[in-house]
Every structure is written in structure tokens, then in C-alpha cells.
Amino acid sequence: MSINHVRGRAGGFAQRRFNHRRRAWRLRFWWTFPLVAVLPIAIELPIALFTHAPHRGFWTGLGLGAGLAAALVLFDSPPAHVERWRSGADGEKSTARTLRPLLSRGWTLFNDIPTGHGNIDHVLVGPPGIFMLESKRLAGRARVEASGLVIRWHEDPDDGYENDSIAGRARGAAFELHSRIDWPGASPWVQAVVVLWAAFDQRPVERDKVAWVRGDQLVAVLGERPIRFTGDVLRRLTSQTGKAVAKLRRDNQASSPPH
């Protein structure tokens, strides 16, 4: 894979959000970490004092080890609304990794592009055209229905939730990029794709101008798209897309507050 075919770091926006929120959570609850570390030591220390001398080192070490392990686990276990940002970053990194076979064949990937209302996870340019990729790592079983994305829990298939906003955001991001590409005549359409890192048993689905694809099927699905651009035209398409991405970065990095 040539480095020239990758721009930007996958998951950067979500990772920064996660780091910022985890740091704020740790500062709020700093006092719980030493408390959790001390409790096992407080339990094991009397046992060590009243046991036979040869065993005191074992009980003392057990208390210290258990206390340190408990504190470390808690230290890296923020609440769900914080953890979801790390999960989001992991999903974007998984998408970038799985696209390597296409990049080695001349496709170009732009990662983590800021917009006025969040970010575009990935923009991919290749012979079939331009794709705006939204990566989602989700627990539970996923299904695309007329109402949107439906998630059902493995433990209780009758329970879960529905999300009707992912498709709208993906379409909006694709259209925003499409409107910024300078191209003679009508700008090439940008296909919105939601990449699901989840238990998604449906075949790839395309509904209301949004394609839904399981992460491990992404390369095969994109590779089967009909070729529309080659040679100099493809290079010009990649260049103009890169300029549109760069303008999005400049416009929104200048106006966005630090996270």
C-alpha cells in the first residue's frame, strides 16, 4: 500500500472526543481510584498480620495486586456515553484497515474530515466514483428496515432500539462533499455508505440513496461497482476531491472549538 493513497488519520475526531471526555470523567471521580485500590489491601492486610510468617508475603502481595488491578480496571472504564467515542474510533480504524486491498490498486482514501456538525469518517475515490463512508461499530444484531437501522440485543431479541438519523446524516455529508467538488458540468455523485461493524446478516442494502454494508464485505461490494473513471480522468477526480476535502478541513478547523 502506498502512503500516497491515504490522507488523514482514521478515527482521529472520535479518539480526541474520547480522550477529552475520559480525562474530564477521571478528574471528577479521581477520589474513587485510590479508594478502590485500598479496599482489597484493607481486607488482606489483617489476614497477613494474623497468619504464619511464611504466608504473610503471599497475602500482602495478593492484597496489593488485587487493589492495583481493581484501580486500573476502573481507571479505564468510563461510562457508556464516553466509551461510545472509543468504540466509534475503533470502527473507523477497522474500516481504514479493511480498505488496504483497494488502496494497493490505486484507490485513494481521505480520513477524518471535519464539517460544521461533526466529521466525515472517510472519503474513498476509485474507478467506480466517490464514496462517503460512515463507520459504525455496534453491539447487538443490526437490520435495515423502512424505519431506519434496527438493533436487537443478542440476549433478548424483543428488546433493542431504532435509529432513524444515521441515513439522513450520511446523505447530508455526501451531498455537502458533492456540492464542493469543482467539475465541468454536473459534479460526480458521492455515494453515501454506512459501514456496519456489527452482527449484520442482511445482504448489502441500498435504500434512499444510502448503502448499508457489513465491514468485512466492504471491499468486495465496492470492487464490484461498475468502472466509470480511468486514467487521467480518475486522477483529476481524485485531485478535485482532495481539494474539496482540504477546503472542508480549512473551513471547519478554523471555526471549530478545540475538543
N, C-alpha and C positions, 0 to 999 in steps of 0.2 A: 504494500500500500504506500503510495507516495504521499508525503506530508503536504504536497501542494494541493491535494484534493480535499483537505479538511481545513475549515476556518472556525475558530472559536472552540471553547471547552464545553462539552456536553454536561448539562446539569448544573452549570455554574450559578444561575439565578436561584434555583431551588436550594442548592447547597449553601449559598450565602444566607438565604432566609432561614434555613435550619440552624446554621451556626449562630446567627444573631438571636433567634428565639431560645435556643438551648442555653446560651450564655445568660440571657435575661432570667430564664427559669432557675438556673443554678444560683444566681445572685439572690433571688427571692427566697430560696429554700436551702441556703448554704448550711444552716444550722442542723439540718436533718442528717447530713452526711457523717459528721463525727459522732452524732448520736447513734446512728445505725452501726457504726464501727465499734462503738464502746459496748453495746448491749451483749454481743457474744463473749467479749472479753470479761465483762462483769459476771457472766454466768459461769464461764470456765475457770476463772481465777480462784474462787473458793474451792473448787474441786481440786485444782492443782495444789493449793496450800494444805489440804487435808488428806492428800493421797501420799503414797510412799514416794520417797525421794526419787527413785529411778523413773517414776512415771510423771513427775512434775513437768519436765521439759515437754513431754508429749501433750499434756493438757494445756500448758501455756501456749505452745505453738499452734494447737488446734484453735484456741480462742482468738489468737492474733490473726491466723489465716482466715477464719470464718468472718471476723469483723472486717478485715480489709476487703475480702471478696464481696461481702454484702454492700459495703460502701461504694465499691467500684461499679457494681451492677446498678445500684440506684443512681449513681453519678451519670450513667449513660442510658437512663430510662426516662426520658421526658414524657409528658402527657401526649395523648394521641394527636391533638391539634398541632403540636410541634413535630412529632415523629413523622407526620404525613409529608412534611417537606423533605425529610431524608429519603423517604420512600419514592417521592417524585424525582429526586436527583438520581436515585438508583435506576429508575425506569428509563430516564433519558440516557444514562451511561450504557444501559443494556441495548438500547436502540442504536446508539453510535457504534457499539462493538459489532452488532449483527449486520450492519451495513458494509463492513470492510470488504466483502467479496465484490460489491458493486463499485466501491471506490478504486479497487485494483483494476477495474475495467474502464476507468475514465470518468465515472460519475463524480460529482463534487458535492460536498456536504458542508453546510453552514450551521453551526450550533449556537443556541442560546442568544437569541436576538431580542433585545428589549423593545417593548412597544409602550404606548401610553397607558395600557391597562394590564401590565404583566410582561409576558415574554412569549416569543415563538420558540418552541423547543428545537426544531430542526427545519431547515430548508434543503431539499435534495434536488439536484439538477442532473438529468441524464438524457439519453436519446428519446425516451418517451415524453419528456417535458419537465415541468416543475412540480414539486410536491411539498406541501407544508405538512410536517409530521408533528402530531401532538402525542406524546408518550404518557401512558397511564399504567402504573403498577397497582393492582387492586387485589384485595383479598376476596374470597368467595367466588361463586360461579357467575360469569357475565353472559348476558344475552342482549342483542339489539332488537328492540321492538318498535312499533309505531310511536310509542310514547317517549322513546329515548333508550338510554342504557339502563338495563335492569340487573341488579346484583342480588343474588340469593346466597345465604350462608350455607356452607357445607353441612354444618351441624343441624340446621333447621331450614330446609328448602322453602318453607312457607314464610320465612322472615327475611328481610333484607331492605333494600331501598331502591329508588329510581332516580336517575339523574337526566334531566332534560336540557341541561345547559351546555354540556360538552360539545355537542354537534354545532350549536349556534356560535360558540366561541371559536371553534375550528374554522367554520365558514367565514366568520368575520376576519380572522387572522389571514386566511388565504386571500380574501378579497383585498385586504389592506396591502398585502405584498403585490398582488396583481396590479393594483392601481398605481404603484410606484415604479413599475418596470418600463423603461423607455424602449419602445419597439415600434418599428414602422407599421402603420396600420393598427389593428387591434392587438393589444398585448396578449401574449400566450396565457391561457388559463392556468391558474395554480390549483392543483387538486388537493383538497384537504383530506388527510388520512389520520385516523386515530389508531395508534399502535397500542394494543392491549397486552400487557404482561399480566395475564390472569388466566384462570380456567375458562377459556372461551371456545366452546365446541362447535359453534357455527362455522360454516364456510365463510370466507371473506364476504362482507356485506357492503353494498353501496346504496345509500338512502339519502335523498335530499342533498345531493352534491357532496356527501361525506362518505368516505370509505372507512370501514372498520376491519382491521386485520390483526390477527394474533402475532405477537412479536416474532416467534420462531418461523412464521410463514412469510414475513415481510419481503425478504429478498426474492423469493420465488414469485410472489404476486407482482412485485414491481418489474421483475425481469421478464414477465410475460406480457407486459403492456406493449402495444404496437409502437414501433420506432417512428418518430416524427422529425427528429433533428439529427443531423450528422455533420461531420467535418467542420468547416468554418462557421456554419450556421449554429451548430451546437456550441462552439467556442464563444460566439457572440452572445448566445443566450445565457451561457454561464457568466460571462463578463457583465452583462447588463443586470442579471440577477444579483451578482456580487455588489454592484454599485447601489442597487436598491436596498440591499441588506446593510451596506455601510452607511447609507443615509439614515436608515431607521436607527442604527446604533448611535450615530452622532446626534440626531434629533432628541432621542429619548434619554441618552446618558447625560445630556446637558440639562434636561428638565426634571429628571427623576431624583428623589432624595436618596441618600445612602441607606442601605439596609443593614 
